[in-house]
């Protein structure tokens, strides 16, 4: 378990927030340096977003466990990611290797999730935030989560349909 998640589960929000901010800054710096100097690798391109996603999912799960996020939102966030991963694995093994690239709505969803986690930790550990702000972030996160998940399902279903349809047409022409 990461120190951030341990601190979060211990309800030591100030320290957890500090680590969350440090992790965000170091991830942004890492990304900037990798792009700026070409310090990229295929493995790094896979592991970095997985690590980011695991930290964010862990935060959402921990905040749900602590009853600081509604359980329906936690389920929605986890279900979206499971559907995307299952779809990518299925596409990879049944159709062709997946070349993952995040959709814009997915980047917006990640931003909303980050903002929500940040706001909830601030609310419980630093200073109370207006209820309307937290409620707005919860519902906007839910909206972008559903939108993003649906967009991935639609896009990859269309790709799969086109790819398999094209292959079956080639077999008919032979």
C-alpha positions in Angstrom: 0.0 0.0 0.0 1.3 3.4 -0.9 2.0 5.9 1.9 -0.6 8.2 0.4 -3.4 5.6 0.7 -2.3 4.5 4.2 -2.4 8.2 5.4 -5.8 8.6 3.7 -7.2 5.5 5.4 -5.8 6.7 8.7 -7.7 9.9 8.1 -4.5 12.0 8.2 -5.7 14.2 5.5 -3.1 17.0 5.8 -0.2 14.6 5.2 -2.2 12.6 2.6 -2.9 15.9 0.7 0.8 16.8 0.8 1.8 13.5 -0.7 -1.0 13.7 -3.3 0.3 17.2 -4.4 3.9 15.9 -4.5 2.9 12.9 -6.5 1.0 15.2 -9.0 3.9 17.6 -9.3 6.5 14.8 -9.8 4.3 13.1 -12.4 3.8 16.3 -14.3 7.6 17.0 -14.2 8.3 13.4 -15.2 6.0 13.8 -18.2 7.4 17.1 -19.2 11.0 15.9 -19.0 10.2 12.7 -20.9 8.6 14.7 -23.8 11.1 17.5 -23.8 14.2 15.2 -23.9 12.8 12.2 -25.6 13.2 10.1 -22.4 10.4 7.7 -23.3 10.1 4.0 -23.7 7.3 1.6 -24.6 7.4 0.2 -21.1 7.3 3.6 -19.5 4.4 4.6 -21.7 2.5 1.6 -20.3 3.6 1.7 -16.7 3.2 5.4 -16.0 -0.5 5.7 -16.8 -1.2 2.4 -15.0 0.6 3.8 -11.9 -1.4 7.0 -12.1 -4.7 5.1 -12.6 -3.9 2.8 -9.6 -3.2 5.8 -7.3 -6.4 7.5 -8.4 -8.5 4.4 -8.1 -7.0 3.7 -4.7 -7.9 7.2 -3.6 -11.5 6.8 -4.9 -11.8 3.4 -3.1 -10.3 4.8 0.1 -12.6 7.8 0.1 -15.6 5.6 -0.6 -14.5 3.2 2.2 -14.4 6.3 4.6 -17.9 7.3 3.4 -16.6 10.6 2.0 -17.6 9.7 -1.6 -20.9 8.2 -2.4 -20.7 4.5 -3.1 -22.6 4.8 -6.4 -19.8 7.1 -7.7 -17.1 4.7 -6.5 -18.9 1.8 -8.3 -19.3 3.9 -11.4 -15.6 4.9 -11.5 -14.4 1.3 -10.9 -16.9 -0.2 -13.3 -15.8 2.2 -16.1 -12.2 1.2 -15.7 -13.0 -2.5 -15.6 -15.1 -2.2 -18.8 -12.3 -0.3 -20.6 -9.6 -2.8 -19.5 -11.8 -5.8 -20.3 -12.6 -4.4 -23.7 -9.0 -3.6 -24.4 -7.9 -7.1 -23.5 -10.7 -8.6 -25.6 -9.9 -6.4 -28.5 -6.2 -7.2 -28.2 -6.7 -11.0 -28.2 -9.6 -11.3 -30.6 -8.9 -8.6 -33.2 -5.5 -6.9 -33.1 -3.0 -5.4 -30.7 -4.4 -2.3 -29.0 -2.7 1.0 -29.5 -4.1 2.9 -26.6 -4.5 6.6 -26.7 -6.7 8.5 -24.3 -9.8 10.3 -25.6 -10.2 14.0 -24.8 -13.3 13.2 -22.7 -11.1 10.6 -20.8 -8.5 13.3 -20.0 -11.4 15.6 -18.8 -12.7 12.7 -16.7 -9.2 12.2 -15.1 -9.0 15.9 -14.4 -12.5 15.8 -12.7 -11.5 12.8 -10.6 -8.3 14.5 -9.5 -10.1 17.7 -8.7 -12.7 15.7 -6.7 -10.2 13.7 -4.7 -8.2 16.9 -4.0 -11.4 18.8 -2.9 -12.6 16.0 -0.7 -9.2 15.7 1.0 -9.1 19.5 1.5 -12.7 19.5 2.8 -12.1 16.8 5.4 -8.5 17.7 6.3 -7.9 21.4 5.8 -11.0 23.6 5.5 -14.6 22.9 4.9 -15.7 23.6 1.3 -19.2 24.7 0.3 -21.5 21.7 -0.1 -22.6 22.9 -3.5 -18.9 22.7 -4.7 -18.5 19.1 -3.6 -21.9 18.1 -4.9 -21.1 19.7 -8.3 -17.7 17.9 -8.5 -19.4 14.6 -7.6 -22.0 15.0 -10.4 -19.6 16.4 -12.9 -17.2 13.5 -12.2 -20.1 11.0 -12.6 -21.1 12.7 -15.9 -17.6 12.6 -17.4 -17.1 9.0 -16.1 -20.2 7.8 -17.9 -19.5 9.9 -21.0 -15.9 8.7 -21.1 -16.8 5.0 -20.6 -19.5 5.2 -23.2 -17.2 6.9 -25.7 -14.6 4.2 -25.3 -17.2 1.4 -25.8 -18.6 3.2 -28.9 -15.2 3.9 -30.4 -13.7 0.5 -29.9 -16.9 -1.3 -30.9 -16.9 0.7 -34.2 -13.2 -0.3 -34.7 -13.9 -3.9 -34.0 -16.9 -3.9 -36.3 -15.0 -2.3 -39.1 -12.0 -4.5 -38.7 -14.0 -7.8 -38.5 -16.4 -6.7 -41.3 -13.4 -5.9 -43.5 -11.8 -9.3 -42.9 -15.0 -11.2 -43.5 -15.5 -9.3 -46.8 -11.9 -10.2 -47.8 -12.7 -13.9 -47.2 -15.8 -13.7 -49.4 -13.8 -12.2 -52.3 -11.3 -15.0 -52.3 
